[in-house]
Every structure is written in C-alpha cells, then in structure tokens.
C-alpha cells in the first residue's frame, strides 16, 4: 500500500469548490493529502467548500484566484508556498463549457472556453512546476474529457480545448519527465452530479442515450474518480507519463449497439 501513500502531500486542485473537482479533491483528502482548494466565483463559496472538506476530517485551506490571470496565479502560488508549503500534486480541473453550435458561437465565447480550459492549465503549471523541478519530484494531472477524443454537437469550443489539453499533457510529460515529474490526464465520462440531475430521469432522451450507450449501463458516481486521482498522484504511477486515463464506464471503447439491444 505504500505505493499509493499520499499522506501529508499538498495537493492544489483548481475549481475544487464543487462537482468533479471536489470529488477528486475529497478522494485525495480522505487518502491523507492536504487539499488546497481553489475557486474564483466568491470567497464565500470557497469557505463553504473548505468547511465541507473539514467536516469529513480532511485538512483543507482555500485560495481565491483566477486561473486565467497570470499575475493572480503567480501571487497565489507564492502565497501557498509561503503559508502551506510546497505543492506536490497539481490537478488542473477548472473548466467551463458553452453549448452553442459553432456557426452561432460568438468569437469571444469561443476564446473564453479556450482560455479557461486550455490556457489556464498552462499558466498554473508554468508557475507550480519550477518548485517540482527543484525537488525533482511532482505530479501534474490535467482534467481532460471524452471530448479530447471525439466531437459532439454544440461543444466545438470545449472539444477543441480538451483535445488541445490532451496534447499539452503529452508535451508537458515530454519536457518534464527528466525531472521525475509525471504529467497525466483524467478523462471523465458522464457523471451523476447536481448539474446533470435534471436530465438523469427515466424517459429523458439524453439519460436513455447515456445509459444505453455506456457498456456499464449507468452514469458514473463522482467517487469513481478518486481511484484514478490517487493512482496518478502516488508513487504507483512513477513510470506513467503523458497518458489520459478515461474513467467512462467503457463508452469510448465501443461504437456498438446500445446495451439494451442484442
């Protein structure tokens, strides 16, 4: 079990006040890591998330900063290193999606998705990784998507960003592996979250589509991401570099018939 031991490691998880970011951070925290919570919408939301982590016995602190603003990132990383300590694990999770057909999408909206979903992992990593290089140790996990591999109607900007993030992950691994830094990605499938609750009802066309097209025949539980996050944050993945682990119930593995057909 020492291979998976992350007790006492400091993990910065961007966008970790809710959703899948919180689920992964919770998994790391319950495994013994110290969680550095990030958000940008409000200090109140960060404080609420930190309190929720602490209620589960997780050591957590919060820092509000905009991951797309390099000056804010520089200041935040310096503050974290001064007040918390070195950043051992970085999970670039913050992201947005705008569901608009490309021909109808405003250029500024397209640029915003690229900025948050692709440029911000570059910015945050650029300023966290130098400390890892000095120590010759570190783990970087970029949260990719099934859209890193395929397209879907109305998510062109998101797919472009997540496809780019897959290649950025590979290039980070190429440049930083010599410093004993492992850079990998996690590609979540479709998960049961508060955001998807309105469509996760029997009879809803998209719910039926996901359940039928996923070999596991169900939506993922956010807690299902914890194992992949712990693996990629621990010594168990010390020779794994430049890969994306898809946690999707097998949906990317097949173009076959729906699971409810013979």
ABEGO torsion letter per residue (X at the ends): XAAABABGBBBBBBGAABEAAAAAAAAAAAAGBBBBBBBAABAAAAAAAAAAAAAAGBBBBBBBBBAABAAAAAAAAAAAAAAAEBBABBBBABBBBBBBBAAABBAAAAAAAAAAAAAAAAAAAAAAAAAAAAAGBEBBBBBBBAAAABBBBGAAAAAAAAAAAAAAAAAAAAAAAAAGBBBBBBBBBBBBBAAAAAABBBGBAAAAAAAAABAAGBBBBAAAAAAAAAAAABAAAAABBGBBBBBAGGAAABABBBAABX
